Amino acid sequence: MLETVGLTADEGEVYRLLVATGTASAQDISGRSDLDVVTARLLLRALEHKGLASAAEDSPEWFTAVPPQVALMPRLQRHFDALEQTRAAVYELAETHRRSAWARSTGEAVEIITGAAALRQHLRQLQHGTDREMMWFVKAQYVAMSPESNEEEFEALDRGVLYRALYEQAYFDDPDAVDYVVKGVRAGEVARAVPLLPLRMAIADRSVAILPLAVSGTSRNPRELRAAVVRESSLLDALIALFEHHWEIGAPLRVTEEGQIGGAGTTDAASPVGEDRHLLSLMVAGMTDEAIAGQLRVSKRTVQRRIQGLMSLAGVATRMQLGWHAARRDWL
């Protein structure tokens, strides 16, 4: 086993005997092994040359073992470092091969990855490598990366990356959802809300997209999760267009100084103020009347009455029209 640290099999055997006896001569080693005296002496000298044994000053035929932690641990560490460098080089070669294969295979626009861990790692790497813009479709019930664990977003925001995030209505069923959105917007994220999103998706620098392929009724086993990595192609162009379409109709989500979804756009004389503005922002974010009532600490009936008042103020007949009107009049 000591061949890994540069010893031959015979040198390893002699070193073990020397460690066991503490001090020994070639005759002692020969008597404890199948080696003759001449060979044992040569092996002891070899161990001395390699720094694993030292000859006694007054008795040069007697040798003492250098402690293994002193003689072998540095060798083992050097071997480990070399192995790690080799491992990194192999991974780099594998990545180069994958990229070159991708470049040669222009007809393959989609790579399939399997497992929640692999998807999570790809999302982290995607954000680490983003230079300009991240575009997100955020649906309810995450499948790989929870909102609170996505520290890569805040690192990217600090680098000046633009984050545009679209949240669907069901996302706000999570009682902590508003806090996550507030934290992101305060850090620089630009957020909007829509009633429903067709899929989960992240697009980086308009050059690569990642989207889970899970559909209703499929297994929730994280090891069975499959996702598509879509690179530059007509399919990626379609995904970008899909994002921009939903972004155009989304209602902006702003954050007040008090840490609430609401906000401070340019207003007109007939615009709502105070808590009504906050209520309106929660409504266009897709929260239910019960959830809004819980946020505002009022009854559901009060929420419904005040929404009716906002509809009258805007001169519209439905909540959808109210949301559209509020977004266009900058009431949010």
C-alpha positions in Angstrom: 0.0 0.0 0.0 3.0 2.4 0.5 3.7 2.4 -3.2 1.4 5.4 -3.4 3.9 7.5 -1.5 6.9 6.3 -3.5 8.1 3.2 -1.8 8.7 -0.2 -3.4 7.1 -3.3 -1.9 10.4 -4.3 -0.3 11.1 -0.8 1.0 7.6 -0.7 2.5 8.2 -4.0 4.3 11.6 -2.9 5.7 10.1 0.4 6.8 7.3 -1.4 8.7 9.8 -3.6 10.5 11.9 -0.6 11.4 8.8 1.3 12.8 7.9 -1.8 14.8 11.4 -2.3 16.3 12.4 1.3 16.6 16.1 0.7 15.8 17.5 -2.2 13.8 20.5 -3.3 11.7 20.6 -5.1 8.4 21.1 -8.4 10.4 18.0 -7.7 12.5 15.9 -7.0 9.4 17.2 -10.1 7.6 16.3 -12.2 10.7 12.7 -10.9 10.7 12.1 -11.2 7.0 13.0 -13.3 3.9 15.6 -10.8 2.9 19.4 -11.5 2.9 21.7 -9.1 4.8 23.1 -7.4 1.7 19.6 -6.7 0.4 18.4 -5.5 3.8 21.4 -3.1 4.1 20.6 -1.7 0.6 17.0 -1.2 1.5 17.9 0.6 4.7 20.2 2.9 2.8 17.4 3.6 0.3 15.0 4.5 3.1 17.7 6.8 4.5 18.0 8.5 1.1 14.2 9.0 0.9 14.1 10.5 4.4 12.3 7.6 6.1 15.2 6.3 8.2 18.3 7.7 9.8 21.6 6.0 10.7 23.0 6.3 14.2 26.0 8.6 14.4 28.1 6.2 16.5 26.8 3.0 14.9 26.2 3.6 11.2 25.0 0.0 10.7 22.0 0.7 13.0 19.0 2.6 11.7 16.1 4.4 13.3 12.7 5.0 11.6 11.6 8.5 11.0 8.0 8.8 12.4 5.4 8.1 9.7 3.6 11.4 10.4 6.8 13.2 9.6 8.1 11.1 6.8 4.9 10.0 5.0 2.2 12.6 5.6 3.8 15.3 3.5 4.2 12.8 0.7 0.6 11.8 1.0 -0.5 15.4 0.9 1.5 16.0 -2.3 0.0 12.9 -3.8 -3.5 14.1 -2.9 -2.9 17.6 -4.3 -1.6 16.0 -7.6 -4.7 13.8 -7.7 -7.0 16.8 -7.3 -5.1 18.7 -10.0 -5.5 15.6 -12.3 -9.2 15.4 -11.4 -9.7 19.1 -12.3 -7.9 18.6 -15.6 -10.0 15.6 -16.5 -13.2 17.5 -15.7 -12.0 20.4 -17.8 -11.2 18.1 -20.7 -14.7 16.5 -20.3 -16.3 20.0 -20.4 -14.2 20.9 -23.5 -15.3 17.7 -25.2 -19.0 18.4 -24.4 -18.7 22.0 -25.7 -16.9 20.9 -28.9 -19.5 18.2 -29.4 -22.2 20.7 -29.0 -20.6 23.1 -31.5 -20.3 20.2 -34.0 -23.9 19.1 -33.4 -25.8 22.2 -34.4 -29.0 20.2 -34.7 -29.2 19.5 -31.0 -30.5 22.5 -29.2 -31.6 20.7 -26.0 -29.7 18.9 -23.3 -31.6 16.8 -20.7 -30.4 16.7 -17.1 -31.8 14.4 -14.4 -32.3 14.9 -10.7 -33.1 17.9 -8.5 -29.5 18.2 -7.4 -28.3 18.5 -11.0 -30.9 21.1 -11.7 -30.0 23.1 -8.6 -26.3 23.0 -9.6 -27.1 24.1 -13.2 -29.2 27.0 -11.8 -26.4 28.1 -9.5 -23.8 27.9 -12.4 -26.2 29.7 -14.7 -26.4 32.7 -12.3 -22.7 32.6 -11.6 -21.9 33.0 -15.3 -24.6 35.6 -16.1 -23.2 39.0 -17.2 -26.2 41.1 -18.1 -29.7 39.7 -17.4 -31.7 36.9 -15.8 -35.3 36.3 -16.6 -37.4 34.1 -14.3 -40.8 32.5 -14.4 -41.6 31.8 -10.7 -44.3 29.3 -10.1 -45.6 28.1 -6.8 -44.0 25.1 -5.0 -40.4 25.1 -6.1 -39.0 21.8 -7.4 -35.2 22.3 -6.9 -34.2 25.6 -5.4 -36.1 27.3 -2.6 -36.3 31.1 -2.8 -34.5 31.6 0.5 -31.5 29.5 -0.7 -30.9 31.4 -3.9 -28.0 33.5 -2.7 -26.6 33.5 -6.2 -29.3 36.0 -7.2 -28.0 38.6 -4.7 -24.4 38.0 -5.7 -25.4 38.6 -9.3 -27.4 41.7 -8.4 -24.3 43.1 -6.6 -22.4 42.6 -9.9 -25.0 44.7 -11.8 -27.0 41.9 -13.4 -30.6 42.8 -14.2 -33.1 40.4 -12.7 -36.6 40.4 -14.1 -38.9 38.0 -12.2 -42.5 37.1 -13.0 -44.6 35.6 -10.2 -47.8 33.7 -10.7 -50.8 34.1 -8.4 -50.5 30.7 -6.7 -47.0 31.6 -5.6 -48.4 34.0 -3.0 -50.3 31.2 -1.3 -47.1 30.7 0.6 -47.3 32.9 3.7 -43.6 33.8 3.4 -43.9 34.7 -0.3 -44.3 38.4 0.2 -41.2 38.6 2.3 -39.2 36.8 -0.4 -40.4 39.2 -3.0 -39.8 42.3 -0.8 -36.2 41.1 -0.1 -35.5 40.6 -3.8 -37.0 43.9 -5.0 -35.1 45.8 -2.3 -31.9 44.2 -3.6 -32.6 45.4 -7.1 -34.9 42.7 -8.6 -37.6 44.0 -11.0 -40.8 42.0 -10.2 -44.2 41.7 -11.8 -47.2 39.4 -11.2 -49.5 37.5 -13.6 -52.5 35.3 -12.9 -50.9 32.1 -14.3 -47.5 31.0 -15.8 -47.3 28.1 -18.2 -44.0 26.7 -16.9 -41.0 27.3 -14.6 -38.1 28.8 -16.4 -34.8 30.7 -16.1 -33.1 32.5 -19.0 -29.6 33.8 -18.8 -28.2 36.6 -21.1 -30.7 35.5 -23.7 -28.3 32.6 -24.6 -29.4 29.7 -22.5 -32.6 28.6 -20.7 -33.3 26.0 -18.1 -36.8 24.6 -17.5 -38.0 21.6 -15.5 -40.1 19.1 -17.5 -42.3 17.9 -14.6 -46.0 17.8 -15.5 -49.1 17.3 -13.4 -49.3 13.7 -12.1 -45.7 12.8 -12.5 -43.5 11.5 -9.7 -42.2 14.0 -7.1 -39.1 12.0 -6.5 -36.2 14.5 -6.7 -34.0 11.9 -8.4 -36.5 11.4 -11.2 -36.9 15.2 -11.9 -35.9 16.0 -15.5 -35.1 19.4 -16.9 -34.1 20.8 -20.3 -31.1 23.1 -20.9 -32.0 25.0 -24.1 -29.2 26.9 -25.9 -29.3 29.3 -28.8 -31.9 28.1 -31.3 -35.4 29.0 -32.6 -36.7 27.2 -29.5 -34.8 29.6 -27.2 -36.1 32.5 -29.2 -39.6 31.2 -28.6 -39.0 30.9 -24.9 -37.7 34.5 -24.8 -40.7 35.7 -26.7 -43.0 33.8 -24.2 -41.3 35.6 -21.3 -41.6 39.0 -22.9 -45.3 38.5 -23.7 -46.1 37.7 -20.1 -43.8 40.5 -18.9 -45.7 43.0 -20.9 -49.1 42.1 -19.3 -47.7 41.6 -15.8 -48.5 44.1 -13.0 -45.4 45.7 -11.5 -44.6 44.9 -7.9 -43.0 47.7 -5.9 -41.9 47.8 -2.3 -42.7 50.6 0.2 -40.3 52.0 2.7 -42.3 50.0 5.3 -41.4 46.7 3.5 -44.8 46.1 1.9 -45.7 45.4 -1.6 -47.2 48.6 -2.9 -45.7 51.7 -4.0 -44.5 55.0 -5.1 -45.1 55.6 -8.8 -46.2 58.8 -10.4 -49.9 59.3 -9.5 -52.8 61.2 -10.8 -55.4 63.1 -8.8 -57.8 60.2 -8.7 -55.3 57.5 -7.7 -55.7 55.5 -4.4 -53.5 56.4 -1.5 -52.3 54.7 1.7 -53.6 51.3 2.5 -55.8 51.1 -0.6 -52.7 51.3 -2.7 -51.2 48.4 -0.7 -54.4 46.4 -1.0 -54.4 47.0 -4.8 -50.8 45.8 -5.1 -51.6 42.6 -3.2 -54.6 42.0 -5.4 -52.7 42.4 -8.7 -50.0 40.1 -7.3 -52.7 37.4 -7.3 -53.3 37.0 -3.6 -56.7 35.7 -2.6 -59.1 37.9 -0.6 -58.4 35.8 2.5 -54.6 36.3 2.1 -55.0 40.0 1.5 -57.2 40.2 4.6 -54.5 38.5 6.6 -51.8 40.8 5.4 -53.9 43.9 6.1 -55.4 42.5 9.4 -58.9 43.3 8.3 -61.9 41.1 7.4 -62.5 39.5 4.0 -65.7 41.5 3.7 -63.7 44.7 4.2 -61.3 43.7 1.5 -64.1 43.0 -1.0 -65.8 46.3 -0.1 -62.6 48.3 -0.7 -61.9 46.5 -4.0 -65.4 47.4 -5.2 -64.5 51.0 -4.2 -61.3 50.9 -6.3 -63.2 49.5 -9.3 -65.6 52.4 -9.0 -62.7 54.8 -8.8 -61.2 53.4 -11.9 -64.5 53.1 -13.7 -64.1 49.4 -14.5 -66.4 46.4 -14.1 -64.0 43.5 -13.3 -61.0 42.9 -11.2 -58.9 42.0 -14.3 -59.8 45.4 -15.7 -58.9 47.0 -12.4 -55.5 45.4 -12.5 -54.9 46.5 -16.0 -56.0 50.0 -15.3 -53.8 50.2 -12.1 -50.7 49.0 -14.0 -51.3 51.5 -16.8 -52.1 54.5 -14.5 -49.1 53.6 -12.2 -51.3 53.1 -9.2 -49.0 50.4 -7.8 
